[in-house]
Amino acid sequence: MTRRHLSRRETVAVFDAAGGVCRICAQAITAGQRWHVDHIKPLWLGGADELANMAPLHDRCHMSKTAIEARDRAKGNRVRQKHLGIPKRKARPLPGTIASGWRHRMSGKWERR
């Protein structure tokens, strides 16, 4: 789903609907403070991309909320992939180990095993 970009009028409407108060910390957003428009129910959880589902957040509040949501979304993806039987992606072996198939000589040259 693509996110729509809000016009200035829509951004002001979201701010005014919340009374200029951050939804996370419940403190007023004053002039000069950085703030973001955030989805109350995230899009990845089925939230609508409408003004009724948006609220203003301080910059720092938004960053902490996004970090928590990213962790939850990643775990949900891992659980879903495990349930569907999708194998885990194996990490690339470190260069110079037996598994990599490359050997690093003391002369500084790399060669295949």
C-alpha positions as CSV (number, residue, x, y, z in Angstrom):
1,M,0.0,0.0,0.0
2,T,1.3,3.4,-0.9
3,R,1.1,6.2,1.6
4,R,-0.5,9.4,0.4
5,H,1.2,12.6,1.0
6,L,-0.7,15.1,3.1
7,S,-1.2,18.7,1.9
8,R,-0.5,21.6,4.2
9,R,-4.2,22.0,4.8
10,E,-4.6,18.3,5.8
11,T,-1.6,18.5,8.1
12,V,-3.1,21.5,9.9
13,A,-6.4,19.7,10.1
14,V,-4.7,16.7,11.9
15,F,-2.9,19.1,14.2
16,D,-6.1,21.0,15.0
17,A,-8.2,17.9,15.5
18,A,-5.8,16.8,18.3
19,G,-5.7,20.3,19.8
20,G,-2.0,20.6,19.2
21,V,-1.2,17.8,21.7
22,C,1.1,14.9,21.2
23,R,-0.8,11.7,21.3
24,I,2.0,9.8,23.1
25,C,3.2,12.1,25.9
26,A,0.1,14.3,26.0
27,Q,2.2,17.5,26.0
28,A,1.5,20.5,23.9
29,I,3.4,20.9,20.7
30,T,4.8,24.4,20.8
31,A,6.0,26.6,17.9
32,G,9.4,25.6,16.7
33,Q,9.2,22.0,17.9
34,R,9.6,19.2,15.4
35,W,6.6,17.0,15.0
36,H,5.3,14.3,12.7
37,V,1.9,13.1,11.6
38,D,1.6,9.5,12.6
39,H,-1.0,6.7,11.9
40,I,-2.8,5.7,15.1
41,K,-3.3,2.2,13.8
42,P,-0.3,1.4,11.6
43,L,-1.0,0.6,7.9
44,W,0.7,-2.8,8.3
45,L,-1.9,-3.7,10.9
46,G,-4.7,-2.8,8.6
47,G,-5.1,0.9,9.6
48,A,-6.7,3.3,7.2
49,D,-4.7,6.0,5.4
50,E,-7.3,8.6,6.4
51,L,-7.2,11.8,8.5
52,A,-9.3,10.1,11.2
53,N,-6.4,7.6,11.7
54,M,-3.7,10.2,12.1
55,A,-2.4,12.2,15.0
56,P,0.5,14.6,15.7
57,L,3.5,13.3,17.6
58,H,6.7,14.9,18.8
59,D,9.8,13.9,16.9
60,R,11.2,12.0,19.8
61,C,7.9,10.3,20.6
62,H,7.5,9.2,17.0
63,M,11.0,7.7,16.8
64,S,10.4,5.6,19.9
65,K,7.0,4.5,18.7
66,T,8.4,3.6,15.3
67,A,11.3,1.5,16.9
68,I,8.8,-0.5,18.9
69,E,6.5,-1.0,15.9
70,A,9.5,-2.1,13.7
71,R,10.4,-4.7,16.3
72,D,6.9,-6.0,16.5
73,R,6.4,-6.1,12.7
74,A,9.7,-8.0,12.3
75,K,8.7,-10.6,14.9
76,G,5.3,-11.0,13.3
77,N,6.9,-11.5,9.9
78,R,9.3,-14.2,11.4
79,V,6.4,-16.0,13.0
80,R,4.3,-15.9,9.9
81,Q,7.2,-17.2,7.7
82,K,7.8,-20.0,10.2
83,H,4.1,-20.9,10.1
84,L,4.1,-21.0,6.3
85,G,7.3,-23.2,6.3
86,I,9.6,-20.7,4.7
87,P,13.1,-21.6,5.6
88,K,15.3,-19.1,7.4
89,R,17.8,-17.2,5.3
90,K,21.3,-18.4,6.0
91,A,24.0,-15.9,6.6
92,R,26.9,-15.6,4.2
93,P,29.9,-17.4,5.7
94,L,32.8,-15.2,6.9
95,P,35.7,-14.9,4.4
96,G,38.6,-17.1,5.3
97,T,36.6,-19.8,7.0
98,I,36.3,-23.3,5.7
99,A,32.7,-22.7,4.8
100,S,33.5,-19.8,2.6
101,G,35.7,-21.8,0.2
102,W,38.4,-19.1,0.2
103,R,41.8,-19.2,1.8
104,H,43.8,-16.1,2.8
105,R,47.5,-16.6,2.5
106,M,50.2,-14.9,4.6
107,S,51.3,-13.1,1.4
108,G,47.9,-11.3,1.4
109,K,46.5,-13.2,-1.6
110,W,43.2,-14.9,-1.6
111,E,42.7,-18.3,-3.4
112,R,40.0,-20.9,-3.7
113,R,40.3,-24.0,-1.6
